[in-house]
Amino acid sequence: DEADKRLQMNRTGAILMQAAASMPILIHTNPTRGTNNTGGDINMLVGSGDTGHGGNMTLTSGDTVDARHRGGFLTLTAGGNNNTVGGRGGVMKLTGGFAGGTTDCDLDYYECGGLNITVAMYEAVLHGCTADADTAASSAFLCGTMEVTAAQRTAVLGGCTQKCLGGAVEVSGGLSSGGVGGAVVVTGGATSSTDPYARGGNVEVRGGTAALGSGGAVLLSSGRSAQRSSGEVLVRTETSGNDGVSGEISVETGASAVGDSGGITLATGSAMTGAGGDVNLLVGSGDTENGGAVVIKAGESHADSKKGGGVFITSGAGTSAQEGSGGELVMMAGNAEGSSAGDGGRVEIRGGKAVGGRGGDVAVSGGNSYSGDGGALILQGGSSETGTGGDVIVDAGESGTHEESKEGMIRIAPTSASYVRIGRSGSKTVRTDVFGDLTVHGSFVSTNSMVFQDTYAERVHVSQEQDLVIQEETRVPKITGLDSEDASATPTSTLTLDAGQGGSDQWIEIGPWEAEYITIGGKNNNASHGARDQSALLLRQGYDEADKRLQMNRTGAILMQAAASMPILIHTNPTRGTNNTGGDINMLVGSGDTGHGGNMTLTSGDTVDARHRGGFLTLTAGGNNNTVGGRGGVMKVTGGFA
């Protein structure tokens, strides 16, 4: 049978060697033990090409159709050394093919799947595309700052070549049609030595060296999924043994002979529909010693007239025009969980020291806003459940000369602030003590009580001879009549606002410029005293009953009456010239829930004059003064809906 062929050479020079089913093919040189010589080599060489590529060499282990078993192993193992006195194991080398080209080398482009790809685009794709969280059918990707089409990206990820390019070494796990793809496991050699200085073998990955250009990069990237999540990249040291410590992780760039040294970037990818990924720097806890520290330190500079590197910590911007908010920046020292002792961690922010120049400033400010309010700056001591709350201490720097003119000053609102408020609280009145002289340059404005008194006792005694005259402006949050505690006798608590005598324009104006809302009456909700459910309101032009113009009693009834023979006019302003509709007038009667709805009555005036009639009651729909097809309004009188 064909399967019985063991060695065949046809007329073209091809050679077939096959063993019987389940039988091995063994090719080996004889051992040389006892002959004082080296072991014999086995060399398998593929023929070279002069116009095409060199011949391929393929080593493939056997397939299987048995669902219970795997495909055959493919094992490449270097020789061992059984000598117990310093014996060393053999080295296994996998090396890409040598590229001997020195001329006509096109180093600006790669050939990727039939497309010419620039080196910049090639490297941008390898560094990752921030938009490749989109579907596989996307027409464009953003790789760094470069736009790349889907075809270009696919071509780069599928493999590229270049003139004068050295051969690559590719190690890939096996393809899976329905399960998990095969892993690539690279492990350093183990050691069974009991010597404390003996360690496991390293796994070393290095980019290639270069005589003049840049050295080769080391790219570590997880796999992409066409529909689901990309794979993780996990870099960690293993847990230690019982008597050791865990290994360190060091990420550092090399020193630079000319120019800047390389930077380190820790960045998470952007998200199309979700949140951006976090960057977490977490230090392990200690059970018998202190917890580990996080040290962030910029580089020093040894050059003349140059400064050390800065440390910039910026939270993320909210770039959406639809209420996008910036991220928080929270700096917090550690908590102290000891129930009887132990202080919380200290937060210390200070400017740098200087020898011959000025010490560094510390500037802390709220955020600016284009159209909204600027951010607040809040300095607040810590609270305590049973102890004393923390102080807020603001102090200037001292001078070693101890001269008063050289002591630092505390300046509040030196340039931009319009108001400085001290001792204000939303829930209580805060006492403010001033030790020393108080000098006010400019106006003095009281935002609470300003009381003139001739004695100081438990009850404030108001002097009846004292007046307060302010010729420009008074700013107070509340104006009231006297309280019962303001005088020894029972005072009248009426508050009277009136114009002055003898001057021109004896008007009383309320809210003529800045007020957005004017509220008269109403309940003083949650007040400690004096709150009323409904306050009566009366507007009048005299003292007779007929002089009442607008009255609202305590029950909520409303009376509106004009003077005798005077009209009451209710109308909306005309809109001619404003390109808009006329304003509506709606008169609605309240509905009932257990009785009938409220009645509406329109009645014209009676008369007792025998020569005249009662007043007209006229209901007229609006006209249309447009001579080109203008239509009059419709008047509808309709019974109630049932």
C-alpha positions as CSV (number, residue, x, y, z in Angstrom):
1,D,0.0,0.0,0.0
2,E,1.0,3.6,-0.2
3,A,1.2,3.6,3.6
4,D,3.9,1.0,3.4
5,K,6.3,3.3,1.6
6,R,9.2,4.1,4.0
7,L,11.7,6.0,1.8
8,Q,10.9,7.4,-1.6
9,M,12.9,9.7,-4.0
10,N,11.0,10.7,-7.1
11,R,12.4,11.9,-10.5
12,T,12.2,15.6,-9.3
13,G,14.5,14.9,-6.4
14,A,11.8,15.2,-3.7
15,I,12.3,12.8,-0.8
16,L,9.5,11.1,1.3
17,M,10.2,9.4,4.6
18,Q,7.3,7.9,6.5
19,A,7.1,5.3,9.3
20,A,4.3,2.8,9.8
21,A,1.1,3.9,11.7
22,S,1.9,4.8,15.4
23,M,5.6,4.1,14.8
24,P,8.3,6.8,15.3
25,I,11.0,8.1,13.0
26,L,14.2,8.3,15.1
27,I,17.2,10.3,13.9
28,H,20.1,10.5,16.3
29,T,23.9,10.4,16.6
30,N,25.4,7.8,18.9
31,P,26.5,8.9,22.4
32,T,30.2,9.5,22.9
33,R,30.5,8.7,26.6
34,G,33.9,7.0,27.1
35,T,35.4,8.3,23.9
36,N,36.5,11.7,25.2
37,N,34.8,13.6,22.3
38,T,31.9,15.8,21.6
39,G,28.4,14.5,20.6
40,G,27.7,14.4,16.9
41,D,25.6,17.2,15.4
42,I,22.4,16.8,13.4
43,N,22.0,19.5,10.8
44,M,18.9,20.0,8.8
45,L,19.4,22.6,6.0
46,V,16.9,23.9,3.5
47,G,18.1,24.9,0.1
48,S,18.6,28.6,-0.7
49,G,16.9,30.5,-3.6
50,D,18.5,32.8,-6.2
51,T,15.3,34.4,-7.7
52,G,12.6,33.4,-5.2
53,H,12.5,33.0,-1.4
54,G,14.5,30.4,0.4
55,G,12.9,27.1,1.1
56,N,10.7,26.8,4.2
57,M,11.2,24.4,7.1
58,T,8.0,23.3,8.8
59,L,7.9,21.1,12.0
60,T,4.3,20.1,12.7
61,S,3.2,17.6,15.3
62,G,0.3,15.3,14.6
63,D,-3.4,16.1,14.5
64,T,-6.1,13.9,16.1
65,V,-9.9,13.5,15.6
66,D,-10.3,11.9,19.1
67,A,-12.4,14.3,21.2
68,R,-10.8,12.9,24.4
69,H,-7.3,13.8,23.5
70,R,-5.2,16.7,22.3
71,G,-3.0,17.2,19.3
72,G,0.6,16.0,19.6
73,F,3.3,17.9,21.4
74,L,6.0,19.8,19.5
75,T,9.0,19.8,21.9
76,L,12.3,21.6,21.4
77,T,14.7,20.9,24.2
78,A,18.4,21.8,24.5
79,G,20.8,19.2,25.9
80,G,21.3,18.7,29.6
81,N,24.6,18.3,31.5
82,N,24.8,15.5,34.0
83,N,28.1,16.6,35.5
84,T,27.6,17.5,39.2
85,V,30.7,19.7,39.2
86,G,29.6,22.9,37.5
87,G,27.7,21.3,34.7
88,R,25.7,23.8,32.5
89,G,22.6,23.1,30.4
90,G,22.6,23.7,26.7
91,V,21.1,26.9,25.2
92,M,18.1,26.8,22.8
93,K,18.2,29.7,20.3
94,L,15.4,30.8,18.0
95,T,16.7,33.5,15.6
96,G,15.1,35.2,12.7
97,G,16.9,35.1,9.3
98,F,19.9,37.4,8.6
99,A,19.2,40.3,6.2
100,G,22.2,41.1,4.2
101,G,20.8,44.1,2.2
102,T,22.8,47.4,2.6
103,T,21.5,49.4,-0.4
104,D,18.1,50.2,-1.8
105,C,16.7,49.9,1.8
106,D,13.3,51.7,2.1
107,L,13.2,52.6,5.7
108,D,10.3,55.0,5.4
109,Y,7.6,52.5,4.5
110,Y,6.4,49.0,5.4
111,E,4.6,46.7,3.0
112,C,1.6,45.3,4.9
113,G,-0.8,43.1,3.0
114,G,-0.2,44.8,-0.3
115,L,-0.5,48.4,1.2
116,N,2.3,50.8,1.7
117,I,2.2,52.0,5.3
118,T,4.4,54.8,6.7
119,V,6.7,54.1,9.6
120,A,4.7,56.7,11.7
121,M,1.4,54.9,11.0
122,Y,2.9,51.5,11.6
123,E,4.2,52.6,15.0
124,A,0.9,54.4,15.9
125,V,-1.1,51.3,15.2
126,L,1.3,49.2,17.3
127,H,1.0,51.7,20.2
128,G,-2.8,51.2,20.2
129,C,-5.8,52.9,18.7
130,T,-8.0,54.9,21.1
131,A,-11.1,54.3,19.0
132,D,-10.7,50.6,18.5
133,A,-13.4,49.9,21.1
134,D,-15.8,50.4,18.2
135,T,-17.0,47.4,16.1
136,A,-14.8,45.6,13.7
137,A,-16.6,47.2,10.8
138,S,-15.5,50.7,11.7
139,S,-14.3,52.7,8.7
140,A,-11.7,54.7,10.6
141,F,-9.7,54.6,13.9
142,L,-7.7,57.1,15.8
143,C,-4.3,55.8,16.7
144,G,-2.6,58.3,18.9
145,T,-3.2,61.5,16.9
146,M,-3.3,59.8,13.5
147,E,-6.4,58.8,11.7
148,V,-6.1,55.2,10.3
149,T,-8.5,53.4,8.1
150,A,-9.8,50.0,9.0
151,A,-8.0,48.4,6.0
152,Q,-4.7,50.0,7.0
153,R,-5.0,48.9,10.6
154,T,-5.9,45.4,9.7
155,A,-2.9,45.3,7.3
156,V,-0.5,46.4,10.0
157,L,-1.9,43.9,12.6
158,G,-1.7,41.1,9.9
159,G,2.1,41.5,9.6
160,C,4.4,43.7,7.6
161,T,7.7,43.4,5.7
162,Q,10.3,45.9,4.5
163,K,13.4,45.9,2.4
164,C,16.6,45.0,4.4
165,L,14.3,43.9,7.2
166,G,15.8,41.2,9.5
167,G,13.7,38.1,9.9
168,A,11.2,38.1,12.8
169,V,10.6,35.4,15.4
170,E,6.9,34.9,15.9
171,V,5.6,32.6,18.7
172,S,1.8,32.2,18.8
173,G,-0.7,30.1,20.7
174,G,-2.9,27.7,18.7
175,L,-6.1,28.8,17.1
176,S,-9.4,27.6,18.7
177,S,-12.5,27.2,16.6
178,G,-14.9,27.2,19.5
179,G,-13.1,27.7,22.8
180,V,-10.1,29.6,24.3
181,G,-7.0,30.2,22.1
182,G,-3.8,28.6,23.2
183,A,-1.5,30.4,25.6
184,V,2.1,31.4,25.1
185,V,4.0,30.6,28.3
186,V,7.6,31.7,28.7
187,T,9.1,30.6,31.9
188,G,12.6,30.9,33.3
189,G,14.3,27.7,34.4
190,A,13.6,26.4,37.9
191,T,16.4,25.4,40.3
192,S,16.4,22.7,43.0
193,S,19.6,24.1,44.7
194,T,19.4,24.8,48.5
195,D,22.0,27.5,48.2
196,P,20.4,30.9,49.2
197,Y,22.1,32.7,46.3
198,A,20.7,30.2,43.7
199,R,17.6,31.7,42.1
200,G,15.3,30.8,39.3
201,G,16.2,31.7,35.7
202,N,15.3,35.1,34.3
203,V,12.9,35.9,31.5
204,E,14.6,38.6,29.6
205,V,12.9,40.4,26.7
206,R,15.0,43.0,24.9
207,G,14.6,45.1,21.7
208,G,17.4,44.9,19.1
209,T,20.5,47.1,19.2
210,A,21.3,49.6,16.5
211,A,24.6,51.1,15.3
212,L,23.2,54.5,14.5
213,G,19.4,54.7,14.6
214,S,17.1,54.0,17.6
215,G,17.1,50.7,19.3
216,G,14.2,48.4,18.8
217,A,11.1,48.8,21.0
218,V,9.5,46.3,23.3
219,L,5.8,46.2,22.8
220,L,3.6,44.3,25.3
221,S,0.0,44.3,24.2
222,S,-3.0,42.2,25.1
223,G,-5.3,40.6,22.4
224,R,-8.2,42.4,20.8
225,S,-11.8,41.0,20.6
226,A,-13.9,41.8,17.7
227,Q,-17.1,42.0,19.8
228,R,-16.1,41.8,23.5
229,S,-13.4,43.1,25.9
230,S,-9.7,43.2,25.1
231,G,-7.4,41.1,27.2
232,E,-5.7,42.2,30.4
233,V,-2.0,42.9,30.8
234,L,-0.9,41.8,34.2
235,V,2.6,42.5,35.5
236,R,3.3,41.4,39.0
237,T,5.8,39.6,41.2
238,E,5.0,36.3,42.8
239,T,4.3,36.0,46.5
240,S,7.3,35.3,48.7
241,G,8.2,32.2,50.6
242,N,8.0,31.9,54.3
243,D,11.3,33.6,55.0
244,G,11.6,36.1,52.2
245,V,10.0,39.3,50.8
246,S,8.1,39.7,47.5
247,G,10.1,41.0,44.5
248,E,10.2,44.6,43.3
249,I,8.8,46.0,40.1
250,S,11.0,48.7,38.5
251,V,9.9,50.7,35.5
252,E,12.5,53.2,34.3
253,T,13.9,54.7,31.2
254,G,17.5,54.7,30.3
255,A,20.0,57.6,30.8
256,S,20.5,60.0,27.9
257,A,23.9,61.1,26.6
258,V,22.5,63.9,24.5
259,G,19.0,65.5,24.9
260,D,16.1,64.5,27.2
261,S,15.8,61.1,28.7
262,G,12.8,59.0,27.9
263,G,9.5,59.7,29.6
264,I,7.1,57.2,31.3
265,T,3.4,57.4,30.5
266,L,0.6,55.6,32.4
267,A,-2.6,56.1,30.5
268,T,-5.9,54.2,30.2
269,G,-7.8,54.1,26.9
270,S,-10.8,56.3,26.2
271,A,-14.3,54.9,26.2
272,M,-17.0,55.3,23.5
273,T,-20.1,54.7,25.7
274,G,-18.7,54.2,29.2
275,A,-16.4,55.8,31.7
276,G,-12.6,56.1,31.2
277,G,-10.5,53.6,33.0
278,D,-9.0,54.4,36.4
279,V,-5.3,54.6,37.2
280,N,-4.7,53.1,40.6
281,L,-1.5,53.4,42.6
282,L,-2.0,51.2,45.6
283,V,0.6,50.4,48.3
284,G,0.5,47.2,50.4
285,S,-0.5,47.3,54.0
286,G,1.8,46.4,56.9
287,D,0.8,44.2,59.9
288,T,3.8,44.8,62.1
289,E,5.4,47.9,60.5
290,N,4.2,51.0,58.8
291,G,2.3,50.9,55.5
292,G,4.3,51.5,52.4
293,A,4.7,55.1,51.1
294,V,3.8,56.6,47.7
295,V,6.6,58.9,46.7
296,I,6.2,61.1,43.6
297,K,9.3,63.2,43.0
298,A,10.2,65.2,39.9
299,G,13.7,65.3,38.6
300,E,16.4,67.6,39.8
301,S,18.3,70.0,37.5
302,H,22.1,70.7,37.9
303,A,22.2,73.3,35.1
304,D,22.7,77.0,35.8
305,S,19.6,79.1,35.8
306,K,17.3,76.1,35.2
307,K,14.6,74.8,37.6
308,G,13.7,71.3,38.8
309,G,10.9,69.4,37.1
310,G,7.3,70.1,38.2
311,V,4.7,67.8,39.6
312,F,1.3,68.3,37.9
313,I,-1.8,66.5,39.1
314,T,-4.9,67.4,37.1
315,S,-8.3,65.7,37.3
316,G,-10.1,65.0,34.1
317,A,-12.1,67.7,32.2
318,G,-15.8,67.3,31.4
319,T,-15.7,68.4,27.7
320,S,-19.4,67.9,26.9
321,A,-21.3,71.1,26.3
322,Q,-24.4,69.6,28.0
323,E,-23.6,70.1,31.7
324,G,-20.2,68.3,31.5
325,S,-18.4,68.6,34.9
326,G,-14.7,68.4,35.7
327,G,-13.5,65.5,37.9
328,E,-12.7,65.9,41.5
329,L,-9.2,66.2,42.9
330,V,-9.2,64.8,46.4
331,M,-6.0,64.8,48.6
332,M,-6.7,63.0,51.9
333,A,-4.3,61.8,54.6
334,G,-4.9,58.4,56.1
335,N,-7.5,57.7,58.8
336,A,-6.5,56.7,62.4
337,E,-8.7,53.9,63.6
338,G,-7.3,53.6,67.1
339,S,-10.2,54.1,69.6
340,S,-8.1,55.6,72.4
341,A,-5.0,57.1,70.7
342,G,-3.4,57.7,67.3
343,D,-3.8,60.9,65.2
344,G,-5.1,61.1,61.6
345,G,-2.4,61.6,59.0
346,R,-1.1,65.1,58.3
347,V,-1.5,66.9,55.0
348,E,1.3,69.4,54.4
349,I,1.6,71.6,51.4
350,R,4.5,74.1,51.4
351,G,6.5,76.0,48.9
352,G,10.2,75.2,48.2
353,K,13.0,76.6,50.2
354,A,15.5,79.1,48.7
355,V,19.0,80.2,49.7
356,G,19.5,83.4,47.8
357,G,16.2,84.0,46.2
358,R,12.6,84.1,47.4
359,G,10.9,81.0,48.9
360,G,8.3,79.4,46.7
361,D,4.7,80.6,46.8
362,V,1.7,78.3,47.7
363,A,-1.3,79.3,45.6
364,V,-4.7,77.7,46.3
365,S,-7.7,79.0,44.4
366,G,-11.2,77.9,43.3
367,G,-11.8,77.2,39.7
368,N,-12.8,79.9,37.2
369,S,-16.1,79.8,35.3
370,Y,-17.0,81.5,32.0
371,S,-20.8,81.9,32.6
372,G,-21.5,80.4,36.0
373,D,-20.2,81.1,39.5
374,G,-16.5,80.7,40.3
375,G,-15.6,77.8,42.6
376,A,-15.4,78.5,46.4
377,L,-12.3,78.1,48.5
378,I,-13.2,76.5,51.8
379,L,-10.7,76.2,54.7
380,Q,-12.3,74.3,57.6
381,G,-10.9,72.7,60.7
382,G,-11.9,69.1,61.4
383,S,-15.0,68.3,63.5
384,S,-15.1,66.1,66.6
385,E,-17.9,64.1,68.1
386,T,-16.9,64.5,71.7
387,G,-13.7,66.6,71.7
388,T,-12.8,70.1,70.5
389,G,-13.1,70.9,66.8
390,G,-9.9,71.8,64.9
391,D,-8.8,75.4,64.6
392,V,-8.1,77.3,61.4
393,I,-4.8,79.1,61.8
394,V,-3.7,81.7,59.2
395,D,-0.4,83.3,60.0
396,A,2.3,85.2,58.1
397,G,6.0,84.3,58.0
398,E,8.4,85.7,60.5
399,S,11.7,87.4,59.9
400,G,14.9,86.4,61.6
401,T,15.6,90.1,62.1
402,H,12.5,90.5,64.3
403,E,12.0,93.9,62.8
404,E,8.3,94.7,62.6
405,S,8.6,96.2,59.1
406,K,9.9,92.9,57.8
407,E,7.3,90.6,59.4
408,G,4.9,89.1,56.8
409,M,1.4,90.5,56.5
410,I,-2.0,88.7,56.3
411,R,-3.8,90.2,53.4
412,I,-7.5,89.4,52.8
413,A,-9.0,90.4,49.5
414,P,-6.2,92.7,48.3
415,T,-7.3,92.9,44.7
416,S,-10.5,91.3,43.4
417,A,-13.0,90.7,46.3
418,S,-16.0,93.0,46.6
419,Y,-16.9,91.8,50.1
420,V,-15.1,90.2,53.1
421,R,-17.4,88.4,55.5
422,I,-16.1,87.3,58.9
423,G,-18.2,85.4,61.5
424,R,-21.1,84.4,59.3
425,S,-22.8,81.0,59.6
426,G,-25.9,79.6,58.0
427,S,-27.1,78.1,61.3
428,K,-25.8,80.4,64.1
429,T,-24.4,83.8,64.8
430,V,-20.6,83.6,65.2
431,R,-18.9,85.9,67.6
432,T,-15.8,87.7,66.3
433,D,-13.2,89.0,68.7
434,V,-10.7,91.6,67.5
435,F,-7.7,92.1,69.8
436,G,-6.1,95.4,69.1
437,D,-7.2,98.4,67.1
438,L,-9.7,98.1,64.3
439,T,-9.5,100.7,61.5
440,V,-12.1,100.9,58.8
441,H,-10.9,102.7,55.7
442,G,-14.2,103.6,53.9
443,S,-17.8,102.9,54.6
444,F,-19.0,100.8,57.5
445,V,-21.9,98.5,56.5
446,S,-23.9,96.5,59.1
447,T,-25.6,93.3,57.8
448,N,-27.3,92.6,61.1
449,S,-28.3,94.7,64.1
450,M,-26.9,98.1,64.8
451,V,-28.1,99.2,68.2
452,F,-27.5,102.6,69.9
453,Q,-27.5,102.2,73.7
454,D,-26.7,104.3,76.7
455,T,-26.1,101.3,79.1
456,Y,-25.1,97.7,78.7
457,A,-27.2,95.3,80.8
458,E,-29.0,92.0,80.3
459,R,-31.7,93.8,78.3
460,V,-30.7,96.2,75.6
461,H,-31.9,99.7,76.5
462,V,-32.7,101.8,73.5
463,S,-32.0,105.5,73.9
464,Q,-35.0,107.5,72.7
465,E,-32.9,110.5,71.7
466,Q,-30.6,108.7,69.2
467,D,-31.3,108.7,65.5
468,L,-29.4,107.0,62.7
469,V,-29.0,109.1,59.6
470,I,-27.5,107.4,56.5
471,Q,-27.3,109.6,53.4
472,E,-26.3,107.1,50.8
473,E,-27.2,103.4,51.2
474,T,-28.0,100.9,53.9
475,R,-27.5,97.2,53.4
476,V,-29.2,94.9,55.8
477,P,-30.7,91.4,55.4
478,K,-33.9,92.1,57.4
479,I,-35.8,95.2,58.6
480,T,-38.3,94.7,61.4
481,G,-40.1,96.7,64.1
482,L,-39.0,96.5,67.7
483,D,-39.1,93.2,69.5
484,S,-40.4,93.0,73.0
485,E,-36.8,92.4,74.3
486,D,-35.5,95.6,72.7
487,A,-36.9,97.9,75.3
488,S,-37.9,97.8,79.0
489,A,-41.5,98.8,78.3
490,T,-43.8,97.1,75.8
491,P,-43.0,98.7,72.4
492,T,-45.1,98.9,69.4
493,S,-43.8,96.4,66.8
494,T,-45.3,98.2,63.8
495,L,-42.8,99.0,61.0
496,T,-43.5,102.2,59.3
497,L,-41.9,103.1,55.9
498,D,-42.7,106.6,54.7
499,A,-41.2,109.2,52.4
500,G,-39.4,112.3,53.9
501,Q,-41.1,115.7,54.5
502,G,-40.7,118.7,52.2
503,G,-38.6,117.1,49.5
504,S,-39.5,116.5,45.9
505,D,-40.7,113.1,44.6
506,Q,-42.1,111.8,47.9
507,W,-42.2,108.3,46.6
508,I,-41.6,104.9,48.3
509,E,-39.8,102.6,45.8
510,I,-39.4,98.8,46.4
511,G,-37.1,96.9,44.1
512,P,-36.6,99.5,41.4
513,W,-33.3,98.2,40.0
514,E,-32.0,94.8,41.1
515,A,-34.9,92.8,42.6
516,E,-35.8,89.6,40.7
517,Y,-38.7,88.8,43.0
518,I,-40.8,90.9,45.3
519,T,-42.8,89.0,48.0
520,I,-45.3,90.7,50.3
521,G,-46.8,88.7,53.1
522,G,-46.8,84.9,53.4
523,K,-45.8,82.4,56.0
524,N,-42.5,82.7,57.8
525,N,-41.9,79.0,57.6
526,N,-40.0,77.2,60.5
527,A,-39.6,80.5,62.4
528,S,-39.0,80.3,66.2
529,H,-41.8,82.7,66.8
530,G,-44.2,85.0,65.0
531,A,-45.0,82.7,62.0
532,R,-48.4,83.3,60.5
533,D,-50.4,81.0,58.2
534,Q,-52.0,83.9,56.3
535,S,-51.3,87.6,56.6
536,A,-53.9,90.3,55.7
537,L,-52.8,92.7,52.9
538,L,-54.4,96.1,52.2
539,L,-53.6,98.7,49.6
540,R,-55.5,102.0,50.0
541,Q,-55.5,105.6,48.9
542,G,-57.2,107.1,52.0
543,Y,-58.8,106.1,55.3
544,D,-62.4,105.5,54.3
545,E,-63.8,102.1,53.3
546,A,-64.3,103.5,49.8
547,D,-60.6,104.2,49.6
548,K,-59.6,100.6,49.7
549,R,-58.2,99.5,46.4
550,L,-56.8,96.0,47.0
551,Q,-57.6,94.0,50.1
552,M,-56.8,90.4,51.0
553,N,-58.2,89.3,54.4
554,R,-56.9,86.4,56.5
555,T,-59.3,83.9,54.9
556,G,-57.7,84.6,51.4
557,A,-60.7,86.5,49.9
558,I,-59.7,89.3,47.5
559,L,-61.4,92.7,47.1
560,M,-60.5,95.0,44.2
561,Q,-62.3,98.3,43.8
562,A,-61.7,101.6,42.0
563,A,-62.6,105.0,43.2
564,A,-66.1,106.3,42.3
565,S,-66.6,106.8,38.5
566,M,-63.1,105.4,37.9
567,P,-62.6,102.3,35.8
568,I,-60.7,99.0,36.5
569,L,-58.7,98.2,33.4
570,I,-57.2,94.7,32.9
571,H,-55.5,94.3,29.5
572,T,-52.4,92.8,28.0
573,N,-50.2,95.1,26.0
574,P,-50.5,95.1,22.2
575,T,-47.9,93.2,20.2
576,R,-48.0,95.2,17.0
577,G,-44.5,95.4,15.6
578,T,-43.2,92.5,17.7
579,N,-44.2,89.7,15.3
580,N,-46.0,87.8,18.1
581,T,-49.5,86.9,19.2
582,G,-51.5,88.9,21.6
583,G,-51.3,87.9,25.3
584,D,-54.3,85.9,26.7
585,I,-56.4,86.9,29.7
586,N,-57.7,83.9,31.6
587,M,-60.2,84.1,34.5
588,L,-60.6,80.7,36.1
589,V,-62.9,79.8,39.0
590,G,-61.7,77.1,41.4
591,S,-63.0,73.5,41.0
592,G,-64.8,71.6,43.8
593,D,-64.0,68.2,45.1
594,T,-67.1,67.6,47.3
595,G,-69.5,70.4,46.2
596,H,-70.2,72.2,43.0
597,G,-67.6,74.2,41.1
598,G,-67.3,77.9,41.9
599,N,-69.7,80.3,40.1
600,M,-68.6,83.2,37.8
601,T,-70.9,86.3,37.6
602,L,-70.4,89.2,35.3
603,T,-72.9,92.0,36.2
604,S,-73.0,95.6,34.8
605,G,-73.8,98.5,37.1
606,D,-77.3,99.5,38.4
607,T,-78.6,103.0,38.5
608,V,-81.2,105.0,40.5
609,D,-81.4,107.8,37.9
610,A,-84.9,107.6,36.2
611,R,-83.5,109.2,33.1
612,H,-80.8,106.6,32.4
613,R,-80.5,102.9,31.9
614,G,-78.4,100.3,33.7
615,G,-74.9,99.7,32.4
616,F,-74.2,97.7,29.3
617,L,-72.7,94.2,29.6
618,T,-70.7,93.8,26.3
619,L,-68.8,90.7,25.2
620,T,-67.1,91.2,21.9
621,A,-64.6,89.0,20.0
622,G,-61.5,90.6,18.6
623,G,-61.4,92.3,15.2
624,N,-58.9,92.0,12.4
625,N,-57.6,95.3,10.9
626,N,-55.8,93.6,8.1
627,T,-57.4,94.6,4.8
628,V,-56.0,91.6,3.0
629,G,-58.2,88.7,4.1
630,G,-58.4,89.6,7.8
631,R,-60.9,87.5,9.8
632,G,-62.8,88.5,12.9
633,G,-62.4,86.5,16.1
634,V,-65.1,84.0,17.2
635,M,-67.1,84.3,20.4
636,K,-68.1,81.0,21.9
637,V,-70.5,80.5,24.8
638,T,-70.6,76.8,25.8
639,G,-72.2,74.8,28.6
640,G,-70.0,72.8,30.9
641,F,-68.5,69.5,29.9
642,A,-70.0,66.4,31.5
